[in-house]
Amino acid sequence: MNISCLFKNRIITVVLIYLLIIFMGFTAYVSVSLYIKIYGIIIKSAKVLSPVQVEYFLQNDPEWAAERLGNTDYSLAGSGCLVSVLSSVLNKLDISVNPKQLNMIFTECNIYDQYGEVIWHKIDQAIEGVSYRYDRIFFSCTIESLLEQGLLAIVKVRYNKIGVFHWVLIIGVAYNDFLIYDPLHVEKRPIPLQTHGKVYAYRVLVRE
């Protein structure tokens, strides 16, 4: 084998090893992100961060409880947790809106799917100058960092740990646990995230 062929073979070997490493890394990323999406993770914090003051909107407030999500049969009372939480975050971004108003905007802009779920990538079509970001893989430090940047994480949980999926808003940290605003908590005060247990996803609204 001449030197040229030997060099080419080494190049091919290096490229194949590099591609294998990329493939293994991608596979690991997909596996971990899928695990979090399906099984969720427990996040806790050793830090203490005072809860941010937000406008509390209850999804079953009589003023808008019966409103339908888009053209679906789902109502704000039964399925409007995310709309309620998004309303709170938008008010924090100096966009004055309540769940009824936001639902009207989302309906007009076709932001809901057939199940009344918010189509995240369409949010900027409904609320000018606002977008969202997230990571499929996240940990306690991810949420801590967001809070320290003044960003509030909207997190997906199971209601009371075993119920349907439910969206709440992390607003601070205390007693070795994150503090949340829950649109179904009638007392309108922060409660521990561990009331609902594991987290399956998060999103953050940001100004563009």
C-alpha positions, 0 to 999 in steps of 0.5 A: 500500500502506498503512502497516499492510500494509507493517508486516505484510509486514515482520513476515512477512519478519522471521519468515521470515528468522528461521525460515530461520536456525533451519532452516539451524542445525538442518540444520548441527547434524544434518549435523555430528552425523550425520558424527561418528556415521558417520565419527567424529572424532580428539580430542587434548589439549594438557593433562596430566591424571593418570589417575583410578584406576578398577576394571578389569574385563575383559569376557573374565574367566573369572568372567563371560565366558560370561554372556549379555547378556539373552536374546540369544546375545551374551556378555560376552566377545564384546560386554560392553565397555560393561557392563564399562566401566559397572561401572567407572564405577558403582564410581567412583560408589560403587555396588559392582558387577562386570560379572556382577552388572550384566549380571544387573540389566540382564537383569532390567530389560530394558535390552538390545535384541535385539542385546545393546546397552544401551538408554541411556534405561532405565539409570535404571530399573535403577540408581536415582539414576544417569542419563546425559548426552551431546552429539551434537556434541563436541570435545577440549575437551568431554572435557577439561571433563568430566575437569576436572569429575571425570566420566569419558567412555565413548567409542565407537571402532572396535577397533584403528581398523578393527574392530567398535565398542567402548566404552572409558573416558577416564580422563586425558590424557598425551603429547598424547593421552587415556588410556583404560581398555580392557576388552580390555587384559589388562595393566589399565593406561591406554593411548592413545586413538589405539590405536583412532583416532576417536571416534563417540560418548560418554556420561557417567554422573552421580548425579541 
